Amino acid sequence: MSKLRFTISMSLDGFIAGPNQSVANPLGMGGMRLHEWIFPLKAFRKMHGEDNGIVNDSNTIVEEMFANVGAHVMGRNMFGGYPGPWEPTKPWNGWWGGNPPFHNPVFVLTHYPREPLKFEGGTTFNFVTDGIEAALELAQKAAGSQDVHLGGGANVARQFFNKGLVDEMNINLVPILLGSGERLFDGTGHDLHGLELIRTVVAPKVLHLKFAKHS
């Protein structure tokens, strides 16, 4: 059975996005600072079809994040667009342009049905209205012997986390304070649901914390 691997960048005060998120500013005020550590990396630039880039300990972490991943799951907020029904005349097609960096099937949790979106490079967005277990089952089937990667947003991540479905959690802890916004672990209690810290990597502008279930 493939693993479900969750990866997110988070501030010291527990936020994965700043306040006042919008289509124009999806990460909210100050939220882009959570990802400044990754943008110049060679591994990140390669995912987006770009050359060169920095190679450091974070580069190795990013390569590992997406190694052996055969499918992705994300929430409607991460895929983007306005809340509510899809715009019928000009539906939202994601933040990533004509060649999204996933390169395999992506399962988007939403309350509103929609036909799959296929892009060059192997990315297909599939829209799932039957909840997180249904999305995970479809993703695991698509991934085959490979793992499934879980992205944001916080609400969807908490649903998987609280049901004990996450096999591996990678927190990229960024040394900034956002003060308010979208907090990752609100309402999750004090239980890590079988996950324990197995690795800590210190890198420029970020601390990488890897958790996994007891073997």
C-alpha positions as CSV (number, residue, x, y, z in Angstrom):
1,M,0.0,0.0,0.0
2,S,1.3,3.4,-0.9
3,K,2.0,6.0,1.8
4,L,0.3,9.3,2.2
5,R,3.0,12.0,2.6
6,F,2.1,15.5,3.7
7,T,4.4,18.5,3.1
8,I,3.9,22.1,4.1
9,S,5.8,25.3,5.0
10,M,4.8,26.8,8.3
11,S,5.7,29.9,10.3
12,L,7.1,29.8,13.9
13,D,3.6,30.7,15.2
14,G,1.9,27.9,13.3
15,F,0.5,29.6,10.2
16,I,0.7,28.3,6.6
17,A,-0.8,31.4,5.1
18,G,-1.2,35.0,6.2
19,P,-4.4,37.0,6.7
20,N,-6.7,38.3,3.9
21,Q,-6.2,35.5,1.4
22,S,-7.6,36.2,-2.1
23,V,-7.3,35.1,-5.7
24,A,-4.9,38.1,-6.2
25,N,-3.0,37.2,-3.0
26,P,-3.5,33.4,-2.4
27,L,-1.0,33.2,0.5
28,G,-2.4,36.2,2.3
29,M,-0.4,39.1,3.7
30,G,3.2,38.0,4.3
31,G,2.5,34.4,3.3
32,M,4.9,34.4,0.3
33,R,7.8,34.7,2.9
34,L,7.1,31.1,3.9
35,H,8.4,29.9,0.6
36,E,11.4,32.2,-0.1
37,W,13.8,29.4,1.0
38,I,12.6,27.1,-1.9
39,F,12.4,29.5,-4.9
40,P,16.2,29.6,-5.7
41,L,16.8,25.9,-5.3
42,K,17.9,23.9,-8.3
43,A,15.3,21.1,-7.5
44,F,12.5,23.6,-7.4
45,R,13.6,25.4,-10.6
46,K,13.9,22.1,-12.4
47,M,10.3,21.2,-11.5
48,H,9.2,24.4,-13.2
49,G,11.3,23.8,-16.3
50,E,14.0,26.3,-15.3
51,D,17.8,25.8,-15.3
52,N,20.5,26.4,-12.7
53,G,19.7,27.2,-9.0
54,I,21.2,26.7,-5.6
55,V,22.2,23.3,-4.2
56,N,22.2,23.0,-0.4
57,D,20.6,20.7,2.2
58,S,17.2,22.0,1.3
59,N,17.7,21.0,-2.3
60,T,18.1,17.4,-1.2
61,I,14.9,17.7,1.0
62,V,12.9,19.0,-2.0
63,E,14.2,16.2,-4.3
64,E,13.1,13.7,-1.6
65,M,9.6,15.3,-1.2
66,F,8.6,14.4,-4.7
67,A,10.6,11.2,-5.2
68,N,8.5,8.1,-5.7
69,V,5.2,10.1,-5.8
70,G,2.6,8.9,-8.3
71,A,-0.4,11.1,-7.4
72,H,-1.3,14.2,-5.4
73,V,-4.3,15.3,-3.3
74,M,-5.1,18.9,-2.5
75,G,-8.0,21.0,-1.4
76,R,-10.1,23.4,-3.4
77,N,-8.3,26.4,-1.8
78,M,-4.9,25.2,-2.9
79,F,-6.2,24.6,-6.5
80,G,-7.6,28.1,-6.3
81,G,-10.4,30.1,-7.7
82,Y,-13.3,31.7,-5.9
83,P,-15.3,29.6,-3.4
84,G,-18.6,28.2,-4.5
85,P,-19.6,26.7,-7.9
86,W,-17.1,26.8,-10.7
87,E,-17.5,29.8,-13.0
88,P,-19.3,28.3,-16.1
89,T,-17.9,30.7,-18.8
90,K,-14.3,31.0,-17.6
91,P,-13.6,28.3,-15.0
92,W,-10.4,28.5,-12.9
93,N,-7.7,26.2,-14.2
94,G,-5.2,26.5,-11.3
95,W,-2.2,28.7,-10.5
96,W,0.3,26.9,-12.6
97,G,-0.4,27.8,-16.3
98,G,-0.3,25.3,-19.1
99,N,2.3,23.0,-17.7
100,P,1.7,22.4,-13.9
101,P,4.7,21.0,-12.0
102,F,2.9,17.9,-10.7
103,H,3.4,15.7,-13.8
104,N,0.9,13.0,-12.6
105,P,-2.8,12.8,-11.5
106,V,-4.0,15.4,-8.9
107,F,-7.2,14.8,-7.0
108,V,-8.9,18.1,-5.8
109,L,-11.4,18.0,-3.0
110,T,-14.4,20.2,-3.7
111,H,-18.1,20.3,-3.1
112,Y,-18.8,21.1,-6.8
113,P,-18.4,18.5,-9.6
114,R,-16.3,19.3,-12.6
115,E,-14.8,17.4,-15.6
116,P,-11.1,16.5,-15.3
117,L,-8.5,19.0,-16.6
118,K,-5.6,17.6,-18.6
119,F,-2.4,19.5,-19.2
120,E,0.9,18.8,-20.9
121,G,3.6,17.1,-18.9
122,G,1.2,14.5,-17.4
123,T,-0.8,16.6,-15.0
124,T,-4.5,15.9,-14.8
125,F,-6.7,17.6,-12.2
126,N,-9.6,15.3,-11.1
127,F,-12.3,16.8,-8.9
128,V,-13.6,14.7,-6.1
129,T,-16.9,15.5,-4.2
130,D,-17.1,12.4,-2.0
131,G,-14.7,13.3,0.7
132,I,-11.2,12.6,1.8
133,E,-11.3,8.8,1.9
134,A,-12.7,8.7,-1.6
135,A,-9.9,11.1,-2.8
136,L,-7.2,9.0,-1.1
137,E,-8.5,5.8,-2.6
138,L,-8.5,7.2,-6.1
139,A,-5.1,8.7,-5.6
140,Q,-3.6,5.4,-4.3
141,K,-5.1,3.5,-7.2
142,A,-3.6,6.1,-9.6
143,A,-0.2,6.0,-7.8
144,G,0.1,2.2,-7.9
145,S,3.2,1.2,-6.1
146,Q,4.3,4.8,-5.6
147,D,3.2,7.2,-2.8
148,V,0.6,9.9,-2.7
149,H,1.6,13.5,-1.8
150,L,-0.9,15.6,0.2
151,G,-0.7,19.4,-0.1
152,G,-2.8,22.1,1.4
153,G,-4.8,23.9,2.4
154,A,-5.0,23.7,6.2
155,N,-8.6,22.5,6.4
156,V,-8.0,19.5,4.1
157,A,-4.7,18.6,5.8
158,R,-6.4,18.6,9.2
159,Q,-9.1,16.3,8.0
160,F,-6.5,13.7,6.9
161,F,-4.4,14.3,9.9
162,N,-7.2,13.9,12.4
163,K,-8.3,10.6,10.9
164,G,-4.8,9.2,11.2
165,L,-4.4,8.8,7.5
166,V,-1.1,10.6,7.2
167,D,1.9,8.2,7.1
168,E,4.6,10.9,6.8
169,M,4.6,14.6,7.6
170,N,7.2,17.1,6.5
171,I,7.1,20.5,8.1
172,N,9.3,23.2,6.7
173,L,9.5,25.5,9.6
174,V,10.4,29.1,8.5
175,P,11.7,31.5,11.2
176,I,9.1,34.2,10.7
177,L,6.0,35.3,12.6
178,L,2.8,36.0,10.6
179,G,0.6,36.8,13.7
180,S,-2.6,35.7,12.1
181,G,-3.9,33.9,9.0
182,E,-4.5,30.2,8.4
183,R,-3.2,28.1,11.2
184,L,-2.3,24.5,10.4
185,F,-3.0,22.6,13.7
186,D,-6.1,24.4,15.1
187,G,-8.5,21.8,16.4
188,T,-6.2,18.9,16.2
189,G,-5.7,18.4,19.9
190,H,-2.5,17.2,21.4
191,D,-2.1,13.8,19.6
192,L,0.3,13.4,16.7
193,H,-1.8,10.3,15.6
194,G,1.1,7.9,15.6
195,L,3.6,10.2,14.0
196,E,7.0,10.8,15.6
197,L,9.9,13.0,14.8
198,I,12.6,11.0,12.9
199,R,14.8,13.7,11.3
200,T,15.8,17.4,11.7
201,V,17.7,19.2,9.0
202,V,18.9,22.8,9.5
203,A,19.2,24.7,6.3
204,P,19.4,28.4,5.2
205,K,16.1,30.2,6.2
206,V,14.3,27.0,7.1
207,L,14.3,24.0,9.5
208,H,13.0,20.7,8.0
209,L,11.2,18.4,10.4
210,K,10.2,14.9,9.2
211,F,7.7,12.8,11.1
212,A,6.7,9.2,10.3
213,K,4.4,6.6,11.8
214,H,5.9,4.0,14.1
215,S,7.1,1.0,12.2
